[in-house]
Amino acid sequence: MAHEQTQPLLSVEDLVTEFRTNEGTVRAVDKVRYQIWPGETLAVVGESGSGKSVTAMSVLGLIAQPPGRIVGGRVMFEGRDLLTLSAAEMRAIRGKSISMIFQDPMTSLNP
């Protein structure tokens, strides 16, 4: 597929998110990487507990710290690494430029 832009709209590179528990550290997101170009759609599909929501929440900077922590990777959106932005800068981006559609399986998947 040919792209007019020289860089993707969103690029997630080797994203790693961990949570501290009483039993130790759990790696919930392990080196996830993908790119989304303008006009493209990405569907993240997986079993319950596979890390889909944690991945999306990591991209948006919505992981509760503690117990969660993004320990690696980059999330580039419109040329900016979202993981390096302040809370105020992220609030200005969330909802206006980038957002997440939360899915309630009891209503969304009910035939």
Protein Blocks (a to p, Z undefined) as FASTA:
>chain_A
ZZfbfbdfbdcehiacddddfkbccdfbghiacdddehiacdddddehilmmmmmmmmno
paccdfbdcfbdcddeehiafklpcfklmmmmgojloccddddfklmmmZZ
